[in-house]
Amino acid sequence: MAAAIGAPAPLSVRPVGHPFQRQIRADPDVIAPWRHDPSASFAIVDEGPGLSGSSVNAVVRWLREMGIAIEQIHLFPSHSGEPGREASREIRRTWSYCRKHVAASFERTFAIGPHMPALRDWVAEAVGNSEVIVTDISGGTWRDLHYANEAEWPASWRAREAQKFLAVAGEARWLVKFAGLGATGQRKSSTAVMLHKAGFGPEVVGLCHGFLIERWIDGTTLDGAPISNRDLVVELGRYLAWRAIHLHTSEEGASLSALADMATHNAAEALGSVRAAELREWFSQQTPPKHARRVEIDGRLHPWEFIVCADRKLVKTDAVDHCVAHDLIGCQPVEWDVAAVRFEHALSASESDTLAGYIEEQLRTTFQRGIDVELIDYLQPCYLAFQLGFWSLAAQSEHGGEKARTQKAAKRYREGLVRFLDDLRRRSRA
């Protein structure tokens, strides 16, 4: 935004405190050159508002305390909606008083003048077809392209989805999704190219202005065209083994103790203190490895994330950036994804063992280690608790049919965590 309007380099601040009552504790000198200039304007650019809008409000309050007039403050939120249900009266006043500027559609990315190129122009140049038509399929509307009716739709936390578009020219189609600018976008594009060459992802056409352009994959999502569990285990084993071998990283994610703390906290919120204490006690009895090998996990292995092609091969969509999402998890051992697959695809104990064995066989050809089955068990309640928390928060921010879908998803993970704890009880009594 600073580049688009010719402003000085932007300042980045991180609000602190309770999520619904954020505060800014910054040195007033950072705005000293403009603080006493009545002609200066201050732009606050943020991905919100979310449930409360408190992060934006914290910056507005800080600027006002520095003597900046409300007329000098401009908000650049990521959507045109109001703050969520946790917004205070002060936050709602801020939202009504400040001038707001929203890029409602990437069809005209910059509103500086009529001669600036649009996303459609960028995509047309990248795919080599000037007749391309670009349609927004963000916020869960992509489901219209894969499902016959809304009753079949999987849940979606619409505000958390990346901006994405369908580009069409004649019979040719492409998926256009925002991946990131600069090194971030380049890294994701390189990963996507590697995935395609290995046979796991769609063909990458290009990267333009932060948007990754991939050829659209025709087929049916895995939840609508199931394959045998035997074939599924083989396909997922190949995929996860490849990630473990080729996408190992020095990037850190949450520690195993932090994951256990998260799981215990979420269990307490959803199931009560007694069941959370049971989980805490179980974690205390485990001996996870001190140095687990981190990889860029997929992190999103739900059935609707896979396309079943005509040759019955699976293509994984959206496979490049969940390990760098704005959440706790980050990069983890491949065992995290194995735990996810075990639950998401309802694998039996023998099928889970077969999956782990297949990945281990592949890993031992390259590394002097295989799969840690005990680590999969350790991460299982962590995965369930994380998904439970994710979909519970989604249900709080959604409404209508989407609220019902996200509530159903949260209930599924809650039941999975309860089954895990019930099994612990049975084993302790045996």
N, C-alpha and C positions, 0 to 999 in steps of 0.2 A: 504494500500500500504506500509505504514511504517512497519507493522508487517511482510508482505511478504518478504521484503528485509532486515529485521533486523536492521532498522534504529532507531534512538532515537524517542521519542514521537514527533509527528508532532506539528507544530505551526499553529494556525488558524488566519487568518487576514481577515478583511472585507473592501474591497475597498469602497471608498466614492466618491461622486461627481456625475456628469452627467452620465447616463447609458452608453454613448458611449465614455466617457472620464474619466474613473475611475482613482483614485489616491490612493496611500498607504501612510498613515501617522503613521508610526510605529517607535518605539524606536530602533535605530541601535543595542543597546545592546542585543536584542533578538537573534541575530546571532553572538554575540561576540566570542563564543568558536570556530567558524568555519570561521569567516570573513577573517582571514589572512592565512588560510590553503589552499594552491593551490591544494591540493589533495582532498579537500572536494567537494561534489556534492550537488546541491540544486534541489529538485523535487518540481514542482508546480502542484498540483492536483486540477482539477476543472471540473465542469459539462459542461462547454462550449466547444468550442466557440459558442456564440449565434449570435445576429445580428452584433456585433462589435468585440467581443473578447477582449474588453478593460480591463476586470477584470484580466485576465492572463497577459496582457501586462503591467498593473500597477505594478504587482509583479516583473516582469522581469525588468522594468525600475528602481524600488526601489533597487533591488539587484545590478544592474549595477552601480547605484549611490553610493552604498556601496563598490564598487571596485571589485565585483565578475565578473570574466571573463565569456563571453558568452558560452565558452566550458564547464563551470561547471554547467550550467543550463539545466535541463531536464523538458520537459512538459509532463504531463499525462492528456490529454483532454479526454472527454467522447466519442468522435467520430473522425474519420479520415478526416472529411471535413474541408474546409477553413472557416475562419471567414465570417460573413454575409456581406451584402451590406453596412453596416454603418462603416466598418473597415477603419481606416485611413491608410495612406501610412506607417507610423511608425509601426502600428500593423501588417501589412502584411509583413514588413521586419522582425519583431520579429518572425513571424510564419515561415518564410523561413530559418532563421538563427538557431533557437533553435532545438535541437534534441527532437523528439516527440515519445511517446510510447503509443499505443492505444490497448486496449483489444477489438479487432474487433469482437470476438465471445466468449461467455462464454463456448464454448465447451472445451477450454483449458483456464481455468480462470487465472492460474498463469503460467508464462513462465520461471520459475526458473529451471526446469529440467523435464525430461521425466517421472519421477516417481510421480509427483504430480497428485492428482485425478482431473478428469474433472467433469463438471456439470452433464454429463450423468451418471457418476459413483455415484454421490450423489443421483440423482433422482432414479436410479436403486435400490439403497439400501433402500431408503425411501418407494418405492412402492412395494418392494419385487419381482422384476422381472429383471433379468440380461440382458434380450433381448431388453430393452427399447431403442427407437430411439428418439432423441431430435431435434426438428426443430425450428429455430428462427421465431417467428411470431410478432416481434416488429415492430414499425414504421408503424402501420396501416395495415400490411400484414395479420393480423388476419381476416380482412374483407373477404378475399378469402374463409374462412371456413363457412361464414354465408350468402353470397350473390352470386347470379348466375353470375353477371357480374359487372364491375366497375361502370356502369351507376347507379346502385342501392346503391353504397357505401355512407355512411354518411361521413361528413368531419372529418379530423383528423389532429391535429397539431403533426406531426410525431415525431419531436425532443423532445416533452414534454411527450411522452408516456414512461411508465416504461418498462424496459427490460422484455420480456415475451417469453415463449416457449411452444410448444405443444410436450408432451411426449406420445409416442405410443408404445404399446406392444401387438401385435395381435389385438383384437377388443377393448382392454382397452385403454382409453385416459385420460390424465391429463393436466391441465393448470399449468404451472410453471412460477410464476411471482415474480420479485424481490420486497420484502416488506421492507427490512431493517435489519441491524445487531443488535444484542444485545436486549436491552429492547424495541427498536422501533419495530423490527420484532415480538417479543413475544407479544406485545400489539395488533398488527394487527392480528396476528394469533388467539389470544383469542377472538377478536371481530368476526372474520370469523367463529370460532366454534360456538359462540353464535347465529350468524345469521343462520347457518345451522340447529341448534337444534330448532330454532323458525320457520323453514320452509321457510326462505327467501333467503338463499344462498346455494352454492354448498358445498358438503362434503369436509372437510379439511383432507388431508392425512398426511401432516407433514410440518415442517419448517426446511430447511437445508441450512446452510451458508447464511441466509438472504433470501432464496427463499421459498415462500409459494407455496405448492403443493396442488391443489384442483382437485377433480374429474371433468372431462369435462362434461358439461351439453348438452345433445342433445336436439334440439328444434329449433325454429325459433325466430329471434329477433322480438320485438313487432311491429316494423315498417313494418315487412313483414307478420305478422300473427296477425292483430289487433283483439282485443276482444271488446265486447260491452262496451260503456262508463259506463254503470251501473256496470258491473263486474269490470271494471278498477278502478272506484272510490272505490269500496269495497276493492279490493286488495291493492291499494296504501294507503288507509286509514289504513288498518291493519299494513302495513309495517311502515308507518311514525309514527303511534301511538306507535308501539313497540320501535322504535328508541328513541322517546321522553321519554319513560318510563325507558328503560334499558340502554341507552347510554347518560344519563345526565352527565355533566362534570363541573369541576371548571376551565377548560382551557378557556382562553379568546380568542375571535376573535376580529375583527374590531368593534368599537363602532358604534352605529346607526348614529351618526353625521359623522363619518369617511366614512361610506357607502354612506351617502347623498352627501358628498364632492366628492367621487369617481364618483357617478352617474352624478353629475353636470359637473364635468370635462370631462367625456366621452361624455356627451351630447353636450358640447361646441365643442369638437373635431369633432364630427360626424355631428352635426346638426346646429352649429353656436351659436353665443352668445345670440341671441334673445330667442331661444327655451331653452337654458340653463338657462337663467334668469327666464323663466316661471317655470321651474322645481325647481329652487332655492327658488322662492317665495312660491311655493306649500309646499316644505319641511318646510319652516319657519312657516307655519300655522298649522302644525301637532303637536300633543302632544304624541310622542311615550312613552312607559313605561320606567321608569328609571332603573328598575331591571328585565330585561327579562331573563328567565331561559335558560341557554345555554345547547345544546346537541351536540353530534358528528353528525352533519348533514351528509346526503348522499352527497349532493352537485353536483350530476351528474345524473340527472333523465331523460335524453333523452330516447326516445323510444328504440333506439338500445342498450341501456344498460340493457334491460330486455330480458330474454329468456322465451318464451311461451312454456311450456311443454305439453306433450300429454294429461294430465288431465286438461289443460287450466289454470293451476296455473302459477304464475309468479315467476321466480327466478331472483334475482338482482345480476348482476355481478359487479365486481370492486366497492365494497361498503364499504371499510374499511379505506380509507385514504385521501379522497378529503378534509376533514376538517383540514388536516395538510399539505396541498399543499403549494407550494412556491408562495402564492398570498395573497391578502389582507383579504380574507373572514374569514377563520378560523372557529371556533365553533360559531354557531349562534342559536337563537331560532328555534324551529321546523317550525315556520311560514315562514322561508326562503325557506325550501323545499316545503311547500304548495304553495307559490308564484311560485316556479319553475314548479311544476306539473300543476298549472293552465295554464301557458303559453305553456309548452312543449307538453301537451296533449290536448290543445285547449278546455278546459272545459268551459261549459256555466256558467252563473252566478248561476243558480240553482244547477248544478253539483258541482261547487266550494263550495257552501254553504253546500251541502250534505257531501262533503269530510271533510270540517272543522268541521261539526257537529259530524261526526263519530269519528274523532280524539279526539274531546273534550269529548265525552262520555267515551272513553277509559281512557283519562287522569284523569277525575274526580273520577274514581274508585281508583286512587292511590294518586293523588295530589289535593290540594285545588285550582286548577286553570284549566282553559281550554284553548281554542284557542282565541287569540286576533285578531279579524277580521280586526281591524284598523291597526294592525301591519303588517298583510299580505299585505294590500293596500300600506303601507309605503315601504315595501320591494320590491314590484313589480317593480317599475322603477329601483331600485338598482340592482335587478337580471338582468333585461334586459340590463342595461348599462354595468354591469360586463361582461356578455356574449358578448355584442357588442365589448367591448375592447379586450377581449380574442381572438375572431375570427378575428378581424381586424389585431391584431399583428400576428396571425397565417398566414393570407393572405400575410403579408409582407415578411415572411420568407419562404413560400412555393413556388412551381413553377409547371408549367404544369397543369395536371388535378387536382392535390391537391389544387393548388392555386384557381382554379375556384370553387371547393367545399367549401373552407374556405371563399371565397368572398361571395358565396351564403348564407352561414350560417350567416356571419356578416350582410348581407342585411336583412335577416329575423328578426334579433334582432333590427336592425335600424328601420324597419317598425313597429315592436311592440312598440318601444319607442315613435315613432311618433304618433301611435294610442292612446297611453296613454296620451300624451300631448294634442292631438286634443280633447280627451274626457274631459280633464280639461277645455279647452276653452269653449266647449259646455255647461258644467255645470256652468261655471262662468257667461255665458250670460243668462242662464235660469232664 
